[in-house]
């Protein structure tokens, strides 16, 4: 059974090991007379597979500490871990059970594997050996096998004999045995996984195996968008970046992608003739040197790519250009905050789907509720291996304005807001007019406390509360 795991979607987010000498029937049994072989060596006849894999949702008492198992409830990964998208590679999975095939199909739909071509075939190791007698092997082979001991290693040896140089192999096995894991790693197996497995635990080793060696670092991208215009998404994104950089002491870059009307330059009191527009216009020229020239430094840890904020031209830029520029920026800094305009185009949708975290800002009215729910449902469905979008209900408590209560908003949305911020016009107005951050105006405000908690959630770190720097601190703290 072959399954092409890539559904057709016009809005797709982006277009040597050996037998151990000492084992025969298991790691504790008599030594094997075969001295061991590697990929490309002579084949050994295969042994029939044994159907003794534990079910995916449960596992017997382990014999040793697990080889590679994240907690099953941690289905999205940790907040401070970022996985890089894989390049255009080919992946072939050979499964023994339909449940495993379904799991790999789910993982292959992940945004980080969107460029990979994945095929799924039933039959396990024997099917892989037979298939590659006459075919070239892909970049990665995923093998499920319920065998262990001599039978497993005989078949792995036979697979090695038909594999091309450079092919990586990940084994999904049955024995949660640290000795087996170490031996496989010593012999060149790329990774060994044991049920229970969540889709992200398939994605993670693939991402790690095929990360760009020239750019091994990949910062975390958080996209912030308003459910409609005027709800404060830009202010929140800028203050979120400020809290991450100045209170969590993590390098952060803001990219203002509202090219015609962006306010990052105003909010940080920066006037730059150059910015992100030039990079997007010529993405093929983007490198570290160009980014450094276009970037405006606000503090030692915070940089901004300002928007042109001009109506002299219309910005017709394809989604691939946005993806290229964002990818280049994230390779230079731990955290990237995207300030997105309230529009719905292919590039906005693509950017949201590819982001590591998404924050939707809404006010408590009917239009915002409808738009927030539409975006939340789409992104939660299309990003099933990621954390759900974070919802911020902003500007709560505007005098004399009828509002949807937070309780009713939550029930209609089908999710608890991550943050509810009160209407504080004096605070926001003073900060906006002075080109300051909220914590510089009033560090004790509820809005600042809320954005600090959001920064802690996104980074997975506890924030260090600092006092307002005062006039001299504001004067000399920025560049």
Beta strands, then each sheet from edge to edge (+ up, - down):
strand 1: 2-4
strand 2: 90-95
strand 3: 117-122
strand 4: 140-144
strand 5: 168-173
strand 6: 191-194
strand 7: 220-226
strand 8: 252-256
strand 9: 296-297
strand 10: 302-305
strand 11: 335-339
strand 12: 357-363
strand 13: 390-396
strand 14: 419-422
sheet 1: 1+ 3- 2- 4- 5- 6-
sheet 2: 9+ 10- 8- 11- 7- 12- 13- 14-
end
